[in-house]
Amino acid sequence: MARYTGPTSKVARRFKEAIFGPDKALERKNYGPGQHGNSRRRPKQSEYAVQLAEKQKAKFIYGVLEKQFRNTFNKAASKKGITGENLLRFLESRLDNTVYRMGIAPTRRSARQLVSHRHITVNGEVVNIPSCQLRPGDVIAVRERSKTLEVVSGGTSVMQSRFSWIQWNGKDMQGTFVTYPDRSEIPENIKENLIVELYSK
């Protein structure tokens, strides 16, 4: 299963955002990594560089590599509506992302691991594919034998329903993917129009 395994603090510093969760390195050094990261003189980025950076940021946020991201974009482009918004909806409806949104796991990386290790069920069936696309009405739950895991119990104990497209029952440790979110409801700082422009070249 392909996934990004490189350094995380460097990526967070590059985009000046806590992409992988709270990061002390980003707090201490809120400038780009490398020898010239703190230099005051920075060359002006080309239009292509800005678009590429936005795509790279989206890939890192959702933990998707290039081929899978491109396939998701093609799927979004073939669907009615605004391509950029469709792209984010498909990324948000991934199983690993929904597990993270529900608060079952503290980060998307740990959510991906929970899914891969068969701790999560969808509509009563164990699913170990993090990229599984959910549909409205799908019920996501923690397996009975996995409810005592520290990472699970710690997250669900403080979980609050923060997202309108997700319903969560902390007592039963299960929730429902109600509907695809509107763009205004997705909190991620992503300029999806730049990604569309990049792929449209």
N, C-alpha and C positions, 0 to 999 in steps of 0.2 A: 504494500500500500504506500503510494508516494506521499511524502509530506515534507515540509521545510524543517530541516534539522540544524540550520546554521545559527549564528549568534542573534540574540533578540534585542539586546540593549543597543547595538549599533544601528539596527533597523529603526528602533524607536527614536533614537537621536537623529537619524537621517530625516525623518518626517516630523520630528518635534512633537510626537504624540505617543501616549502610552498604549501602543497598539496591542501589546501582549499582556496588558494589565499593569498594576503599579510597578514602577521601576525606579529604584534609588539612583541608578546611574543617570537617568534622564533628569532627575531633580538636581543632581550635582553638576551635570554638564549639559545644559540646555542649548547645545549647539551641535553641529554635525560632527561625525566621527572623523578620524584621520588627522594627518599633519596640519592641514589647512582648515580644519573644521571651525576653528574660532577666529579665522581671519576676517577682518572687516571688509576687505576687498573681495567681492564675489562676482564672477562674471554673470551677465544677464543670461537666463536660460532661454533656449529657443522654444517655440510653440510645441514642437515635438517632444522636447525634454519634459515640459510641464505635463503634457498628456500622458507620457510614459510613466512619470512618477505617480500620477494619480491612479493609473492602472495597477502599478506595483503595490501601492498602498492598499488598495482594495483587496488584492490577492493575499497580502500578509494579514490583513484584518480577519478575513474569513478562512484563512488557512487553505487556500486553493492554489494549486500549481497551474502553469500556463495552459496546458492542453485542456484541463478540466474547465478552467476559466473561459477559454475560447469557446468550448462547446456550450457552456451556459449562456454566453453572449449570443451565440447563433440561435439558440432556443428562444432567447428573449426577443431577438430581432424578428423571428418568424411569427411571433405572437402579436395579436392586435394590441394597440396602445403605444405608449411611449417606451422606446427600447431601453433607455437608461433606468427607468423606474421598474420595468419588468425584470431587468437584470438584478436589481437589488432585492426584489421580491423573491426571486428564485434562490438567491444566496441566503436570504433570511429563512426560507422554508426548508433548508437543509436540516437533517436530523441533529447533527452535532451543534449547529447554531441554536436550534430550538431548545436543546438540553441546557445549553449555556443561558439562554434567555429566561428559562424557567427557574434558574438558580440552583439546579441540581449539581452543577459543577461551577467552580469559581472563574474558570477561563475557558475559552474555546478549545485550547489544547487538551485540557483535562476532560472536557466534554467528549472530545474525539476519542480519547483513551477509554472512557467509560463505555462508549458505544462499541469500540473495537473489541473490548474484553467481555462483551455480552452481558452487560449489566442493565441494558435498557430494552424495553419492549415497545412495539407499536401495534396497537389494536390486539394486544394479548400475545403477539408473536415476537420472539427474540430477534432483533435486527442488529447486525454488527457492521453495517455499512454506513460510515459517517455522512457520506454524500447523499444518502437516501432522501428523495424529495417527498415532503409531506403534502397532504391534501387537506383542505378544510374538513374538519370533523374527526381527523385522526387523533387517537388517544395515545399519549406517550406516558410511560410509567417506569418506575424503578422495579427491577425484579425483586421478588420477595426475599430471596437469600442475600441480596445486595443492599438492603435498606439499612443495615448496621454499619456499612462502610463509613469511615470517618469523613472522607471527602464528601460523601452524599449527605449524611446526617448534619454535618456542619453547615452546608449550603442551604438545605431545605428548611432548617430551623429558623433562618432569618429571611426567608423568601417572602416577598410581597408581590402582589400582582401589579407590575409596573407597565405592562404592555397590553393594550386593548385587544390584540389579536390572539392572546394566549390566556387560557383559564388554568388555574393551578389549585389543586387540593392538597395542602400540606399534610393533612392527616393520613390520606391514602397514598401520598407520594405519587400522584399522577396528575396529568394535565391534558388539556385539549388544544390542538392547533385549530383555532376557530375560523380564521380567514387569512388571506394574504394581506399584509400591512400596506397602508398608504405610505407614500414617500415621506409625508410630513411626520409620520409616527416613528420612522427609523432614525435613531439618534446618531448614527455614524457620520462623521465629517468626511463625506465622499462627494466629489463633484462628478457625478456619473455622466454628465454631458461631455466632459473631456475624454472619457473612456470611449464613448460612442464615436466621437470625432476621430480618435486614434484608429479604431478598427474600420472606420469608413474611408480611410485614405487609400 
